[in-house]
Amino acid sequence: MFRIVRLLLFPLLIITLILCSAVPALGKRATIDVPAWHAFGFAACALPCWAGITPGETSFDKAFDLLVQHVPSLNTQVLMSGAQIPFSANLADQYASGFLYYNQGEVGNIRLSVQLPLIQLIERLGTPSCYFSGESSYDGLGSLTIYWELDGVLIAGLISQGTEDVQPTTPVDGVAFSPDESACDLAETHPWLGFAPRWRYQRHG
């Protein structure tokens, strides 16, 4: 039951981060390009490692130094606590924000609000393992969470509600990393359907 709750909460967490980042970004959410992929820490190491940080392995005490080292656009003035490290980064009109969470001395979950094309994740992670389709009260096209299970880490990408097609250029609005988690064995998830009209995913939701 707890796993199902977390599955449902991920889209809400990312949507909250997106809303919080809207003011600094001045409403501009351009698709991420190669310089931004580097500026926001994705080029530092192979996923599921991000910015030199591997969920479930990297010491939480070293996490902020790794952010400074591998996220060139990082805003270094952050208010840290013993349980989480919030962060944000800017590059021209592109903006990223998120949290690193503490788990028994290590970095546990990582949550990122950053927009990038779906194909960038597929090129690096391969075919998605499964997906979860959320509900929408206004147009029938709810949010879509796509999952990869890789090296003991669950990677989730959020496609916001209202998106009409799932294509290589479809923007992913948030990425999450969760160590020692799985999603594709849950009844609420379904096998990846490939690039297709959004209604196909909603029909299987």
CYANA upper distance limits for C-alpha pairs under 8 A (distance plus 0.5 A):
  1 MET  CA      5 VAL  CA      6.83
  2 PHE  CA      6 ARG  CA      6.83
  3 ARG  CA      7 LEU  CA      6.66
  3 ARG  CA    183 ALA  CA      8.49
  4 ILE  CA      8 LEU  CA      6.81
  4 ILE  CA    186 LEU  CA      8.25
  5 VAL  CA      9 LEU  CA      6.59
  6 ARG  CA     10 PHE  CA      6.70
  7 LEU  CA    183 ALA  CA      8.03
  8 LEU  CA     12 LEU  CA      8.05
  8 LEU  CA    134 GLY  CA      8.49
  9 LEU  CA     13 LEU  CA      6.70
 10 PHE  CA     14 ILE  CA      6.78
 11 PRO  CA     15 ILE  CA      6.52
 11 PRO  CA    143 SER  CA      7.64
 11 PRO  CA    145 THR  CA      7.67
 11 PRO  CA    158 LEU  CA      6.97
 12 LEU  CA     16 THR  CA      6.60
 13 LEU  CA     17 LEU  CA      6.87
 14 ILE  CA     18 ILE  CA      6.66
 14 ILE  CA    111 ARG  CA      7.92
 14 ILE  CA    112 LEU  CA      7.79
 14 ILE  CA    113 SER  CA      6.52
 14 ILE  CA    158 LEU  CA      8.06
 14 ILE  CA    173 ASP  CA      8.11
 14 ILE  CA    174 GLY  CA      6.20
 14 ILE  CA    175 VAL  CA      8.41
 15 ILE  CA     19 LEU  CA      6.69
 15 ILE  CA    160 SER  CA      8.48
 16 THR  CA     20 CYS  CA      6.68
 17 LEU  CA     21 SER  CA      6.64
 17 LEU  CA     97 SER  CA      7.55
 17 LEU  CA     98 GLY  CA      7.46
 17 LEU  CA    112 LEU  CA      8.41
 17 LEU  CA    113 SER  CA      6.27
 18 ILE  CA     22 ALA  CA      6.78
 18 ILE  CA    113 SER  CA      6.30
 18 ILE  CA    114 VAL  CA      8.40
 18 ILE  CA    173 ASP  CA      8.07
 18 ILE  CA    174 GLY  CA      8.50
 19 LEU  CA     23 VAL  CA      8.48
 21 SER  CA     25 ALA  CA      6.68
 21 SER  CA     95 TYR  CA      7.72
 21 SER  CA     96 ALA  CA      7.94
 21 SER  CA     97 SER  CA      7.43
 21 SER  CA    113 SER  CA      8.49
 22 ALA  CA     26 LEU  CA      6.47
 22 ALA  CA     27 GLY  CA      5.84
 22 ALA  CA     28 LYS  CA      8.29
 23 VAL  CA     27 GLY  CA      7.13
 24 PRO  CA     95 TYR  CA      8.02
 25 ALA  CA     29 ARG  CA      7.68
 25 ALA  CA     93 ASP  CA      6.83
 25 ALA  CA     94 GLN  CA      7.06
 25 ALA  CA     95 TYR  CA      6.26
 28 LYS  CA     93 ASP  CA      6.61
 28 LYS  CA     94 GLN  CA      7.51
 29 ARG  CA     93 ASP  CA      7.74
 29 ARG  CA     94 GLN  CA      6.64
 29 ARG  CA     95 TYR  CA      8.08
 29 ARG  CA    115 GLN  CA      7.47
 30 ALA  CA     93 ASP  CA      7.62
 30 ALA  CA     94 GLN  CA      6.71
 30 ALA  CA    115 GLN  CA      7.91
 31 THR  CA    115 GLN  CA      6.47
 31 THR  CA    116 LEU  CA      5.86
 31 THR  CA    117 PRO  CA      7.05
 31 THR  CA    171 PRO  CA      7.47
 32 ILE  CA     36 ALA  CA      6.25
 32 ILE  CA     37 TRP  CA      7.10
 32 ILE  CA     94 GLN  CA      7.86
 32 ILE  CA    115 GLN  CA      6.61
 32 ILE  CA    116 LEU  CA      5.24
 32 ILE  CA    117 PRO  CA      7.54
 33 ASP  CA     37 TRP  CA      6.66
 33 ASP  CA    116 LEU  CA      8.25
 34 VAL  CA     38 HIS  CA      7.05
 35 PRO  CA     39 ALA  CA      6.56
 36 ALA  CA     40 PHE  CA      6.31
 36 ALA  CA     91 LEU  CA      7.26
 36 ALA  CA     94 GLN  CA      8.27
 37 TRP  CA     41 GLY  CA      7.10
 37 TRP  CA     42 PHE  CA      5.88
 37 TRP  CA     43 ALA  CA      6.71
 38 HIS  CA     42 PHE  CA      6.23
 38 HIS  CA     43 ALA  CA      5.35
 38 HIS  CA     44 ALA  CA      7.79
 38 HIS  CA     71 VAL  CA      7.93
 38 HIS  CA     72 PRO  CA      8.31
 39 ALA  CA     70 HIS  CA      8.47
 39 ALA  CA     71 VAL  CA      6.01
 39 ALA  CA     72 PRO  CA      5.66
 39 ALA  CA     73 SER  CA      5.87
 39 ALA  CA     91 LEU  CA      7.66
 40 PHE  CA     51 ALA  CA      8.42
 40 PHE  CA     70 HIS  CA      8.50
 40 PHE  CA     71 VAL  CA      5.69
 40 PHE  CA     72 PRO  CA      7.57
 40 PHE  CA     73 SER  CA      7.07
 40 PHE  CA     74 LEU  CA      8.10
 40 PHE  CA     89 ALA  CA      7.31
 40 PHE  CA     96 ALA  CA      7.61
 41 GLY  CA     50 TRP  CA      6.80
 41 GLY  CA     51 ALA  CA      4.94
 41 GLY  CA     52 GLY  CA      8.46
 41 GLY  CA     67 LEU  CA      8.20
 41 GLY  CA     70 HIS  CA      5.90
 41 GLY  CA     71 VAL  CA      5.04
 41 GLY  CA     72 PRO  CA      8.00
 42 PHE  CA     46 ALA  CA      8.34
 42 PHE  CA     47 LEU  CA      8.30
 42 PHE  CA     50 TRP  CA      6.14
 42 PHE  CA     51 ALA  CA      6.55
 43 ALA  CA     50 TRP  CA      8.39
 43 ALA  CA     51 ALA  CA      7.90
 44 ALA  CA     50 TRP  CA      7.16
 44 ALA  CA     51 ALA  CA      5.65
 44 ALA  CA     52 GLY  CA      6.32
 44 ALA  CA     70 HIS  CA      6.46
 45 CYS  CA     49 CYS  CA      6.30
 45 CYS  CA     50 TRP  CA      6.62
 45 CYS  CA     51 ALA  CA      7.13
 45 CYS  CA     52 GLY  CA      6.44
 46 ALA  CA     50 TRP  CA      7.64
 46 ALA  CA    124 ARG  CA      8.31
 47 LEU  CA    124 ARG  CA      7.69
 47 LEU  CA    125 LEU  CA      7.62
 48 PRO  CA     54 THR  CA      7.07
 48 PRO  CA     55 PRO  CA      8.25
 48 PRO  CA    150 LEU  CA      7.58
 48 PRO  CA    151 ASP  CA      8.11
 48 PRO  CA    153 VAL  CA      7.24
 48 PRO  CA    155 ILE  CA      7.71
 48 PRO  CA    177 PHE  CA      7.73
 49 CYS  CA     53 ILE  CA      5.86
 49 CYS  CA     54 THR  CA      4.85
 49 CYS  CA     55 PRO  CA      7.63
 50 TRP  CA     54 THR  CA      6.93
 51 ALA  CA     66 LEU  CA      7.07
 51 ALA  CA     67 LEU  CA      6.55
 51 ALA  CA     70 HIS  CA      5.60
 51 ALA  CA     71 VAL  CA      6.96
 52 GLY  CA     66 LEU  CA      6.51
 52 GLY  CA     67 LEU  CA      8.13
 52 GLY  CA     70 HIS  CA      7.19
 53 ILE  CA     57 GLU  CA      8.36
 53 ILE  CA     58 THR  CA      6.18
 53 ILE  CA     63 ALA  CA      7.27
 53 ILE  CA     66 LEU  CA      7.52
 53 ILE  CA    107 VAL  CA      8.22
 54 THR  CA     58 THR  CA      5.92
 54 THR  CA    107 VAL  CA      7.97
 55 PRO  CA    106 GLU  CA      8.03
 55 PRO  CA    107 VAL  CA      5.85
 55 PRO  CA    108 GLY  CA      5.65
 55 PRO  CA    109 ASN  CA      6.82
 55 PRO  CA    110 ILE  CA      7.68
 55 PRO  CA    153 VAL  CA      7.79
 55 PRO  CA    177 PHE  CA      7.34
 55 PRO  CA    178 SER  CA      7.20
 55 PRO  CA    179 PRO  CA      6.08
 56 GLY  CA    103 ASN  CA      8.28
 56 GLY  CA    106 GLU  CA      6.46
 56 GLY  CA    107 VAL  CA      6.30
 56 GLY  CA    108 GLY  CA      5.79
 56 GLY  CA    179 PRO  CA      5.87
 56 GLY  CA    180 ASP  CA      8.14
 57 GLU  CA    106 GLU  CA      6.62
 57 GLU  CA    107 VAL  CA      7.39
 58 THR  CA     62 LYS  CA      7.82
 58 THR  CA     63 ALA  CA      7.65
 58 THR  CA    106 GLU  CA      6.01
 58 THR  CA    107 VAL  CA      6.24
 59 SER  CA     63 ALA  CA      7.07
 59 SER  CA    105 GLY  CA      6.50
 59 SER  CA    106 GLU  CA      4.80
 59 SER  CA    107 VAL  CA      6.56
 60 PHE  CA     64 PHE  CA      8.46
 60 PHE  CA    102 TYR  CA      6.74
 60 PHE  CA    103 ASN  CA      8.47
 60 PHE  CA    105 GLY  CA      6.21
 60 PHE  CA    106 GLU  CA      5.02
 60 PHE  CA    107 VAL  CA      5.35
 61 ASP  CA    105 GLY  CA      8.14
 61 ASP  CA    106 GLU  CA      8.28
 62 LYS  CA     66 LEU  CA      6.85
 63 ALA  CA     67 LEU  CA      6.79
 63 ALA  CA    107 VAL  CA      7.77
 64 PHE  CA     68 VAL  CA      6.81
 64 PHE  CA     85 ILE  CA      8.05
 65 ASP  CA     69 GLN  CA      6.67
 66 LEU  CA     70 HIS  CA      6.46
 67 LEU  CA     71 VAL  CA      5.93
 67 LEU  CA     74 LEU  CA      7.88
 68 VAL  CA     72 PRO  CA      7.41
 68 VAL  CA     74 LEU  CA      7.06
 68 VAL  CA     76 THR  CA      7.63
 71 VAL  CA     89 ALA  CA      8.21
 73 SER  CA     89 ALA  CA      5.60
 73 SER  CA     90 ASN  CA      6.00
 73 SER  CA     91 LEU  CA      6.71
 74 LEU  CA     87 PHE  CA      7.90
 74 LEU  CA     88 SER  CA      6.52
 74 LEU  CA     89 ALA  CA      4.74
 74 LEU  CA     90 ASN  CA      7.31
 75 ASN  CA     87 PHE  CA      7.53
 75 ASN  CA     88 SER  CA      6.21
 75 ASN  CA     89 ALA  CA      5.85
 75 ASN  CA     90 ASN  CA      7.94
 76 THR  CA     87 PHE  CA      8.32
 78 VAL  CA     85 ILE  CA      8.28
 78 VAL  CA     86 PRO  CA      7.12
 78 VAL  CA     87 PHE  CA      6.87
 79 LEU  CA     85 ILE  CA      7.89
 79 LEU  CA     86 PRO  CA      7.53
 80 MET  CA     84 GLN  CA      6.96
 80 MET  CA     85 ILE  CA      5.47
 80 MET  CA     86 PRO  CA      7.11
 81 SER  CA     85 ILE  CA      6.96
 82 GLY  CA    102 TYR  CA      7.77
 83 ALA  CA    101 TYR  CA      6.49
 83 ALA  CA    102 TYR  CA      5.45
 83 ALA  CA    103 ASN  CA      8.44
 84 GLN  CA     99 PHE  CA      6.97
 84 GLN  CA    100 LEU  CA      5.94
 84 GLN  CA    101 TYR  CA      4.92
 84 GLN  CA    102 TYR  CA      6.21
 85 ILE  CA     99 PHE  CA      5.95
 85 ILE  CA    100 LEU  CA      5.53
 85 ILE  CA    101 TYR  CA      7.08
 86 PRO  CA     97 SER  CA      8.08
 86 PRO  CA     98 GLY  CA      6.31
 86 PRO  CA     99 PHE  CA      4.91
 86 PRO  CA    100 LEU  CA      7.02
 87 PHE  CA     97 SER  CA      6.06
 87 PHE  CA     98 GLY  CA      6.03
 87 PHE  CA     99 PHE  CA      6.66
 88 SER  CA     95 TYR  CA      7.93
 88 SER  CA     96 ALA  CA      5.99
 88 SER  CA     97 SER  CA      4.52
 88 SER  CA     98 GLY  CA      6.97
 89 ALA  CA     95 TYR  CA      6.37
 89 ALA  CA     96 ALA  CA      5.69
 89 ALA  CA     97 SER  CA      6.82
 90 ASN  CA     94 GLN  CA      6.47
 90 ASN  CA     95 TYR  CA      5.22
 90 ASN  CA     96 ALA  CA      7.03
 91 LEU  CA     95 TYR  CA      6.89
 95 TYR  CA    114 VAL  CA      7.22
 96 ALA  CA    112 LEU  CA      7.55
 96 ALA  CA    113 SER  CA      6.09
 96 ALA  CA    114 VAL  CA      5.25
 96 ALA  CA    115 GLN  CA      8.37
 97 SER  CA    112 LEU  CA      6.33
 97 SER  CA    113 SER  CA      5.76
 97 SER  CA    114 VAL  CA      7.35
 98 GLY  CA    110 ILE  CA      7.95
 98 GLY  CA    111 ARG  CA      5.69
 98 GLY  CA    112 LEU  CA      4.86
 98 GLY  CA    113 SER  CA      6.31
 99 PHE  CA    110 ILE  CA      6.36
 99 PHE  CA    111 ARG  CA      5.77
 99 PHE  CA    112 LEU  CA      7.29
100 LEU  CA    107 VAL  CA      6.98
100 LEU  CA    108 GLY  CA      7.64
100 LEU  CA    109 ASN  CA      6.74
100 LEU  CA    110 ILE  CA      5.27
100 LEU  CA    111 ARG  CA      7.17
101 TYR  CA    107 VAL  CA      6.28
101 TYR  CA    108 GLY  CA      5.82
101 TYR  CA    109 ASN  CA      5.85
101 TYR  CA    110 ILE  CA      6.85
102 TYR  CA    106 GLU  CA      6.46
102 TYR  CA    107 VAL  CA      5.58
102 TYR  CA    108 GLY  CA      5.99
102 TYR  CA    109 ASN  CA      8.16
103 ASN  CA    107 VAL  CA      6.34
103 ASN  CA    108 GLY  CA      5.42
108 GLY  CA    178 SER  CA      7.14
108 GLY  CA    179 PRO  CA      6.93
109 ASN  CA    176 ALA  CA      7.71
109 ASN  CA    177 PHE  CA      6.03
109 ASN  CA    178 SER  CA      5.20
109 ASN  CA    179 PRO  CA      7.22
110 ILE  CA    176 ALA  CA      6.02
110 ILE  CA    177 PHE  CA      5.53
110 ILE  CA    178 SER  CA      7.26
111 ARG  CA    174 GLY  CA      8.07
111 ARG  CA    175 VAL  CA      6.70
111 ARG  CA    176 ALA  CA      5.03
111 ARG  CA    177 PHE  CA      7.13
112 LEU  CA    174 GLY  CA      5.99
112 LEU  CA    175 VAL  CA      5.62
112 LEU  CA    176 ALA  CA      6.53
113 SER  CA    173 ASP  CA      6.65
113 SER  CA    174 GLY  CA      4.91
113 SER  CA    175 VAL  CA      7.08
114 VAL  CA    172 VAL  CA      8.20
114 VAL  CA    173 ASP  CA      6.04
114 VAL  CA    174 GLY  CA      5.87
114 VAL  CA    175 VAL  CA      7.79
115 GLN  CA    171 PRO  CA      6.57
115 GLN  CA    172 VAL  CA      5.94
115 GLN  CA    173 ASP  CA      4.94
115 GLN  CA    174 GLY  CA      6.98
116 LEU  CA    120 GLN  CA      7.62
116 LEU  CA    171 PRO  CA      5.90
116 LEU  CA    172 VAL  CA      5.88
116 LEU  CA    173 ASP  CA      7.33
117 PRO  CA    121 LEU  CA      8.03
117 PRO  CA    168 PRO  CA      7.15
117 PRO  CA    169 THR  CA      5.38
117 PRO  CA    170 THR  CA      6.00
117 PRO  CA    171 PRO  CA      4.96
117 PRO  CA    172 VAL  CA      6.33
118 LEU  CA    122 ILE  CA      6.96
118 LEU  CA    167 GLN  CA      7.98
118 LEU  CA    168 PRO  CA      6.00
118 LEU  CA    169 THR  CA      6.47
118 LEU  CA    170 THR  CA      6.13
118 LEU  CA    171 PRO  CA      6.33
118 LEU  CA    172 VAL  CA      6.19
119 ILE  CA    123 GLU  CA      6.36
119 ILE  CA    168 PRO  CA      5.15
119 ILE  CA    169 THR  CA      6.87
119 ILE  CA    170 THR  CA      8.47
120 GLN  CA    124 ARG  CA      7.05
121 LEU  CA    125 LEU  CA      6.26
121 LEU  CA    126 GLY  CA      8.11
122 ILE  CA    126 GLY  CA      5.28
122 ILE  CA    127 THR  CA      6.47
122 ILE  CA    128 PRO  CA      7.60
125 LEU  CA    148 TRP  CA      7.72
125 LEU  CA    150 LEU  CA      8.38
127 THR  CA    148 TRP  CA      8.25
127 THR  CA    192 TRP  CA      8.40
128 PRO  CA    146 ILE  CA      7.13
128 PRO  CA    147 TYR  CA      6.25
128 PRO  CA    148 TRP  CA      5.50
128 PRO  CA    192 TRP  CA      6.58
129 SER  CA    146 ILE  CA      8.26
129 SER  CA    147 TYR  CA      6.16
129 SER  CA    148 TRP  CA      5.43
129 SER  CA    149 GLU  CA      6.94
129 SER  CA    184 CYS  CA      7.39
129 SER  CA    191 PRO  CA      7.00
129 SER  CA    192 TRP  CA      6.67
130 CYS  CA    146 ILE  CA      6.63
130 CYS  CA    147 TYR  CA      5.84
130 CYS  CA    148 TRP  CA      7.53
130 CYS  CA    183 ALA  CA      8.35
130 CYS  CA    184 CYS  CA      6.20
130 CYS  CA    189 THR  CA      6.80
130 CYS  CA    190 HIS  CA      5.84
130 CYS  CA    191 PRO  CA      4.88
130 CYS  CA    192 TRP  CA      5.18
131 TYR  CA    144 LEU  CA      7.49
131 TYR  CA    145 THR  CA      6.01
131 TYR  CA    146 ILE  CA      4.84
131 TYR  CA    147 TYR  CA      6.16
131 TYR  CA    184 CYS  CA      8.15
131 TYR  CA    189 THR  CA      5.89
131 TYR  CA    190 HIS  CA      5.98
131 TYR  CA    191 PRO  CA      6.92
131 TYR  CA    192 TRP  CA      6.50
132 PHE  CA    144 LEU  CA      6.41
132 PHE  CA    145 THR  CA      5.60
132 PHE  CA    146 ILE  CA      7.02
132 PHE  CA    188 GLU  CA      6.94
132 PHE  CA    189 THR  CA      5.23
132 PHE  CA    190 HIS  CA      7.10
132 PHE  CA    205 GLY  CA      7.22
133 SER  CA    142 GLY  CA      7.19
133 SER  CA    143 SER  CA      6.67
133 SER  CA    144 LEU  CA      5.18
133 SER  CA    145 THR  CA      6.90
133 SER  CA    189 THR  CA      8.13
133 SER  CA    201 TYR  CA      7.18
133 SER  CA    202 GLN  CA      6.59
133 SER  CA    204 HIS  CA      8.26
133 SER  CA    205 GLY  CA      5.29
134 GLY  CA    142 GLY  CA      5.35
134 GLY  CA    143 SER  CA      5.49
134 GLY  CA    144 LEU  CA      6.49
134 GLY  CA    145 THR  CA      8.37
134 GLY  CA    202 GLN  CA      8.36
134 GLY  CA    205 GLY  CA      7.54
135 GLU  CA    140 GLY  CA      7.35
135 GLU  CA    141 LEU  CA      7.36
135 GLU  CA    142 GLY  CA      4.82
135 GLU  CA    143 SER  CA      7.28
136 SER  CA    140 GLY  CA      5.62
136 SER  CA    141 LEU  CA      6.12
136 SER  CA    142 GLY  CA      4.65
136 SER  CA    143 SER  CA      7.87
136 SER  CA    161 GLN  CA      7.37
137 SER  CA    142 GLY  CA      8.38
139 ASP  CA    162 GLY  CA      7.35
140 GLY  CA    162 GLY  CA      8.34
140 GLY  CA    202 GLN  CA      8.21
141 LEU  CA    161 GLN  CA      6.09
141 LEU  CA    162 GLY  CA      5.51
141 LEU  CA    163 THR  CA      7.38
141 LEU  CA    164 GLU  CA      7.86
141 LEU  CA    198 ARG  CA      7.68
141 LEU  CA    199 TRP  CA      7.60
141 LEU  CA    202 GLN  CA      7.08
142 GLY  CA    160 SER  CA      7.76
142 GLY  CA    161 GLN  CA      4.79
142 GLY  CA    162 GLY  CA      6.83
142 GLY  CA    202 GLN  CA      7.89
143 SER  CA    158 LEU  CA      7.53
143 SER  CA    159 ILE  CA      6.22
143 SER  CA    160 SER  CA      5.16
143 SER  CA    161 GLN  CA      4.49
143 SER  CA    162 GLY  CA      7.85
144 LEU  CA    158 LEU  CA      6.37
144 LEU  CA    159 ILE  CA      5.51
144 LEU  CA    160 SER  CA      7.02
144 LEU  CA    161 GLN  CA      7.58
145 THR  CA    156 ALA  CA      6.86
145 THR  CA    157 GLY  CA      6.06
145 THR  CA    158 LEU  CA      5.06
145 THR  CA    159 ILE  CA      6.69
146 ILE  CA    156 ALA  CA      6.04
146 ILE  CA    157 GLY  CA      5.62
146 ILE  CA    158 LEU  CA      6.94
146 ILE  CA    159 ILE  CA      8.35
146 ILE  CA    192 TRP  CA      8.43
147 TYR  CA    154 LEU  CA      7.34
147 TYR  CA    155 ILE  CA      6.12
147 TYR  CA    156 ALA  CA      5.06
147 TYR  CA    157 GLY  CA      7.00
147 TYR  CA    183 ALA  CA      7.92
147 TYR  CA    184 CYS  CA      8.27
148 TRP  CA    154 LEU  CA      6.40
148 TRP  CA    155 ILE  CA      5.58
148 TRP  CA    156 ALA  CA      6.99
149 GLU  CA    153 VAL  CA      6.39
149 GLU  CA    154 LEU  CA      5.19
149 GLU  CA    155 ILE  CA      6.79
149 GLU  CA    182 SER  CA      7.36
150 LEU  CA    154 LEU  CA      6.95
150 LEU  CA    155 ILE  CA      8.03
152 GLY  CA    179 PRO  CA      6.60
152 GLY  CA    180 ASP  CA      5.93
152 GLY  CA    181 GLU  CA      7.80
153 VAL  CA    177 PHE  CA      7.03
153 VAL  CA    178 SER  CA      6.06
153 VAL  CA    179 PRO  CA      4.81
153 VAL  CA    180 ASP  CA      6.25
153 VAL  CA    181 GLU  CA      6.91
153 VAL  CA    182 SER  CA      8.42
154 LEU  CA    176 ALA  CA      8.48
154 LEU  CA    177 PHE  CA      6.25
154 LEU  CA    178 SER  CA      5.54
154 LEU  CA    179 PRO  CA      6.65
154 LEU  CA    180 ASP  CA      7.74
154 LEU  CA    181 GLU  CA      6.12
154 LEU  CA    182 SER  CA      6.46
154 LEU  CA    183 ALA  CA      8.09
155 ILE  CA    175 VAL  CA      7.59
155 ILE  CA    176 ALA  CA      6.14
155 ILE  CA    177 PHE  CA      5.19
155 ILE  CA    178 SER  CA      6.99
156 ALA  CA    175 VAL  CA      6.05
156 ALA  CA    176 ALA  CA      5.57
156 ALA  CA    177 PHE  CA      7.08
157 GLY  CA    172 VAL  CA      6.57
157 GLY  CA    173 ASP  CA      7.84
157 GLY  CA    174 GLY  CA      6.18
157 GLY  CA    175 VAL  CA      5.12
157 GLY  CA    176 ALA  CA      7.15
158 LEU  CA    172 VAL  CA      5.96
158 LEU  CA    173 ASP  CA      6.12
158 LEU  CA    174 GLY  CA      5.68
158 LEU  CA    175 VAL  CA      7.03
159 ILE  CA    163 THR  CA      7.76
159 ILE  CA    170 THR  CA      8.31
159 ILE  CA    171 PRO  CA      7.13
159 ILE  CA    172 VAL  CA      5.42
159 ILE  CA    173 ASP  CA      6.43
159 ILE  CA    174 GLY  CA      8.14
160 SER  CA    172 VAL  CA      7.94
160 SER  CA    173 ASP  CA      7.13
163 THR  CA    198 ARG  CA      7.39
164 GLU  CA    197 PRO  CA      6.90
164 GLU  CA    198 ARG  CA      5.52
164 GLU  CA    199 TRP  CA      7.96
165 ASP  CA    170 THR  CA      7.80
165 ASP  CA    195 PHE  CA      8.21
165 ASP  CA    196 ALA  CA      6.63
165 ASP  CA    197 PRO  CA      4.87
165 ASP  CA    198 ARG  CA      5.02
165 ASP  CA    199 TRP  CA      8.44
166 VAL  CA    170 THR  CA      6.36
166 VAL  CA    194 GLY  CA      8.30
166 VAL  CA    195 PHE  CA      5.63
166 VAL  CA    196 ALA  CA      5.86
166 VAL  CA    197 PRO  CA      6.50
166 VAL  CA    198 ARG  CA      6.37
167 GLN  CA    195 PHE  CA      5.53
167 GLN  CA    196 ALA  CA      7.26
168 PRO  CA    195 PHE  CA      7.73
183 ALA  CA    189 THR  CA      7.47
184 CYS  CA    189 THR  CA      6.25
184 CYS  CA    190 HIS  CA      7.51
184 CYS  CA    191 PRO  CA      8.25
185 ASP  CA    189 THR  CA      7.87
188 GLU  CA    205 GLY  CA      8.01
189 THR  CA    205 GLY  CA      8.19
190 HIS  CA    204 HIS  CA      7.88
190 HIS  CA    205 GLY  CA      8.16
193 LEU  CA    201 TYR  CA      7.90
196 ALA  CA    200 ARG  CA      7.39
197 PRO  CA    201 TYR  CA      8.11
198 ARG  CA    202 GLN  CA      7.02
199 TRP  CA    203 ARG  CA      6.44
200 ARG  CA    204 HIS  CA      7.01
201 TYR  CA    205 GLY  CA      6.66
